[in-house]
Amino acid sequence: ISDAEQSTALYFEAWESGGERKITIDDRTLPHGEQELRARMLARLDVVGGRLEAAGDASEEAFGLLERLEAWRDSLLFTLDESGQDYVRVAEVRAKNVLLSANPIDIAPVMKEHLWTTLHAALLTSATLCTAGSFDFLRGQIGLDGTVEELRVPSPFDYPSQGLFYVPERFPQPSSPEFLDALCQEALSLVHASKGRAFLLCTSLKNMRALARFLEATIPYPLLVQGDEPKGLLLEHFRESGEAVLVATTSFWQGVDVQGEALSLVVLDKLPFGSPQDPLTQARIERLKKAGRDPFTEYQLPSAAILLQQGAGRLIRSKQDRGVVACLDVRLRQKGYGRQLIASLPDFQITGDIASVRAFFNGAGRDNLSEA
């Protein structure tokens, strides 16, 4: 077993040169000597498996160990198999580990074969299944064709009176060198207006780290940063504080529930379009292009609309919640697709005036706010 452990360690260490990155696995990106190291590791794993079988140990523990060993070996071989055109093989090199994965470019066939054909019926529910009022994108993504019953249920929340959606009238474009400084200054103004009690959600680690460094020296409220503690512990500290500011990335855009005044402001740095440098996003875009389809309108835009809904949805979690969602991306105002994205959001009152944000937090009624 020690030989197998050593060979496995040597194999994964071969990926670590070059710093943190996410790359598509192919002949150009495989580390030097990868094939030799892979063969050595697999041979050692085979030896361990053979010895477990030869030992004749019929205990549940021995059987489970052998089963896990075989599954791990099969998964590794599948992940490194470059011949499959329906999957993107990715190596994600992190500070402390290396993750290898094989991701289906199109999950619809997988869902059809392994899920929908095995069920008599299924009920899908979520607050973010629609884009611009339609279920079409979701149905296409997960392989739901034929007769499907659809139902949109109105929200129990009174978004026009409970919330405000702020998009600055003037702001640097996300691609501008001035964007990051403007993001920090605007976030500071918003956090002061809300007296802390905020989620600042970024679409990149770069923006998150820059924003956290800036706020650490400029706000009087407890600052929590993704990565400093486990996610559950960060949320526990956030709730207990009552005035904390949490800076995080897209992992906090989904599946996070903080009710009450502890969360009164959600700031989104920019629209959550998938990075074209991400191997899976890149592969899906290329596949749509080859099929003569428009990847922006058919994939990137509706995907961003769902994520934007999920990010904005962190704010109003009960009928008593009240607060502001701010998206500091002027493309919502300046681009034609901005209207489609706004149409997918809850029916917030929209403003481009930060004075209206301050008035909202000071208890002004809806009629006293400036609409966009």
N, C-alpha and C positions, 0 to 999 in steps of 0.2 A: 504494500500500500504506500509506503514511503517513497518508493521509486516513482509510482504514478503521481503522487502529490508533487514531487520535485519536477517531473516532466511537465505537468500541468502549469506549475508556476513559471517555468522557463518559457512555455509557449505564450502565456498571456503577457509576460514581461516584454516579449518581442514587439508588442504593439505600442508600448508606452513611450518610445522615443518620438519626439515631435510635439509634445504638449497636448493639452486638452483639445479634442476635436470630435466631429462626427463625420464619418466618411462612408461612401459606398464601397463595399468589398469587391474588388476586381483585381486583375493582374497588376495594375499600376499601383494599387494601394497596399497590397499584402507586404508585410515586413520581410526584410531580408532573411532568408533561411526558413520562411514560414512552412513550406511543404515538408522539409526535413523535420522540423520541430513538431509539426502536426502528426506525421507518421510515427515519430518516437512516442508522443503522448498517447496516441490510439493503441499502439502496441503494448504499452505499459498497462493501459486500462483493460485490454484484452487478457493480459496475464492475470491481473487481479480477478477479473470475472471468472477465468478458468480455474483459478485456485479456490474460489468460493464454491464453484460447482463440484470440484473434485473433493472438497472437504466433506461433502455429504451431510452438511448441517441442515436439518429439515426445520429448524426453528423459524418462527415468524420474522424475527429480526434479520436472520441471514437471507431469507427470501426477499424481504423488503429492500435490503441493501443491494442485492443483485439486480432487482427490478429497477431501482433508481439508477444504478450504474448503467444499465442498458439503455434506459430512457435518455440519460444525459448524453451518452455517446451518440445515439441516433439524432438527438436534437442538434448536437454540435456538427455532425456531418451534414444535416439538412441546411443548417445556417450557412455553412461554408460552401455549399454547392452552387457554383456560379452559373450552371446550365439552365436553371429554372427562370423563365422569362416573366412569370407572373408574380414574382416576389422581388422585393428590394432587400439585399443583404447589407446590413449596416454594422459598423464597428464604432461604438461610442467610447472614446478614451476620456476617462475622468481623472481627477486628482488621485483617487485611491483605488480605482478598479477599472476594468475594461468590460463593457457589455457588448455581446454579439447578438444580433437579432435578425430574423427574417420576417418581413412584413408584407402581406398581400397588397399589391397595388390596387386591386379592385376587390373589396370584400363581398360584393353582391353574390358571386357564384358560390363562395364559401358558405355564406348565410343560407342560401337556397338549399345546398346539398346537405348541410349538417344541422340545420335548425328548422327552417320552414317546412320542409318535406316530412319532418318527423313529428310535427305537432298537429293536433286536431284544430286548435285555435290558439291565438295569442292576443294579448291586450298590451299595447304600448302606451304609456302615459308619461308626459313630461310637460313642463312649461315652455320648453324650447324646441319643439318638433317642427314648427313652421318657419318658413322664410317668406316675408312679404305676404303673409296670409295663406300660404300654400304648403301642402305636405309633399309636393312633387320631388323636391331635392332629397328628402329623407328616404322616400320610397325607392328612388333610383340608387341611392348609396347602399342600401341594405338588401336590395334584391326583392322588394315587394312589388310584384306585378299581379295582374288579374284584378279580381274584385276585392276591394278592401274598403271597409266602412271607416269613415272619417268623422270626427266630431271636434269642433273647437268650442271650449267652454269659457265664457267670460270670466275674467279674474275677479275674485272677491274684494280686491283692493281698490281703493279710490286713488289711482295714481295722480290725477290732476291736482288733488289737494294734499296728498301725502308726500309727493316728490317733485323735484325740479331737475331738469336735464340741462346742463350747461355746456355749451360749445363756444369758445371765444370767437368773437367776430373777426379778430385779427390775431394771427399767430404764425410763427415760422412753420413751413412744411416739415414733416417728419424727416425728409431727406436733407434738410438744410443743416449746415454746421452750427447754426444758432439755436437749433431746436432743443438740445439738451439743457443749455443754460436757461432758456425760456421755460422749459418744463419745471426745472427746480424752483425758479422764482414764482411761477404760477401755483405750483403745488404748495409752496410756503404760504402764499396769500390765502389759498383755500383752507389749509389746515388751521390758520389763525381764525378764519371766519367760523369754522365748525368747532373751534376749541378742542382740537385733537379729534378723537372718536372717528378715525379714518382708516380706510384701506387705500393704499396707493399701489395699483396693480400695473405692472410693466410687461411689455411684450418681449423684453430681452434682459438677460443678466447684466449686460453693460449698463442699461438705463437704471435698473434696480440698484446696482452698486453705487452709481454716481449720485442718484437721488438720496440714498441712505447716507452717504458721506456728507452731502450738503446739509441734510436735515439734522444730522447728529449735532451740529454746532449751532443750529439756528432756531430750534423749537424747544419750548419748555415742557413738552409732554413726553411720556415714556416712548421710546422708539424701539420697535421690534422689527427684525429683519429676517426674512426667509433664509434658512441655512444655519442661523445661529443656534437654533433649538429644533427639536422635532416639531412637525406641523401641529399635532394635537396640543403640545405644551405651549406653543406660540398663541394658539387660539384661546387656551385657558387663561393665560396671562393677559391677553387682550380683553377678554370679558371681565376679568377681575379688576383691571385697572379703571375702566370706565372712561378714560380719556386718552388711551394709547393711540399711537400711529403705527400701523403695520405696513411695511414695504415688502412687496412680494412679486412673483412672476405669475405666469398663466396657471400654475398649479392651484392657485387660490381663486381663480375665476370660476371654478366649478366645485360643487359639493361642499360648500362652506355655509354654515347657518349661524348667524349672530343676530339675535333679535334684541330690540330695545334700543335705548339711547347710546349704548356703548359704540354702535356703528351708525353714524349719521352722515358720513361722506364717503363716497367711492370715487376715486380718481383713476381713470384709464389713460395711460400715456398716449396711446394711439390705437388706430383700428387694428384688430388682431388678424391681419392677413398672414397666412403661413409664409415662412421664409423660403424664397426660391432656392436658397442654398441647402435647405433640408432635403436629404436624399429621397424621402418618401414623397414629399410635395413635388419635388422636381420630376420624379418618375410619373406621377399622376398627370402633371401638366404635359409632359412629353407624350404620354399615351393618348390624351385627348387631342393634341395637335396632330398626331399621326392619323387619327380617325377623322380629321377635318372638322373638329369641334372647337368651340371657343372655351379654353380652360378658365378664363377669368369669370365669365358670366355663369358658366355651368358648374364650376367647382370652387374657385377662390372666393368669389363674392358671397355665395350662400354659406360657405363654411365660416367666413368672417361674421356674417349676420348671426349665426347661431352662437358663436363665441361672444359676440358683443351683447347679445341677450343674456347670456349666462353671467358675464361680468357685471352688467347693470343689475341683474337679478340678485346680487349679493345684498342690495340695500333694503328693499321693502320685503320683509319676511313675515309680517303680521299686520293686522288692521290698525295696530297702534304705532307702527313704525313711521318715521318721518325723516326725510333727508334729501341730499343732493347727489346726483350722479354727474360727474364732469368727465367729458372726453376731450382731450386737448389735441384733437386732430381736425384741422380746418377742412380736410377733404370732405367731411360730412356736410359742409356748407358749399364748397367750391366745385365738387365733382357731381356729375349727374347721378352716379350710383349712390351718393349720400342719401338721397330721398328714399331709395329702396331699403337702405340700412335703417333709417329712422322709422320707416313703415313697419319694420319687424320688432321695434321696441315697444314696451308698454306706453300708454298714453300719458306720458309726463308732459307738463308744461315745459316748453323749451325757451331758453334765454341765451343771449350772447353777452350779457352785461354782468360783470362780477358784482356790481352793486346790488343786483337782484339776488345774488347768492347770499350776500351779507344780510339783506333785508329778510330773506327767507329764514335764516338762522336766528334773526332777531324777532321772529314771530309775525312778520307782515302777512297779511292775507293775500290771496291770489290776485285780487284786483289791483293791488299795489305793486305788482312785479312787472318788469319790462319784458315783454315777449320778444322772441327773435323774429 
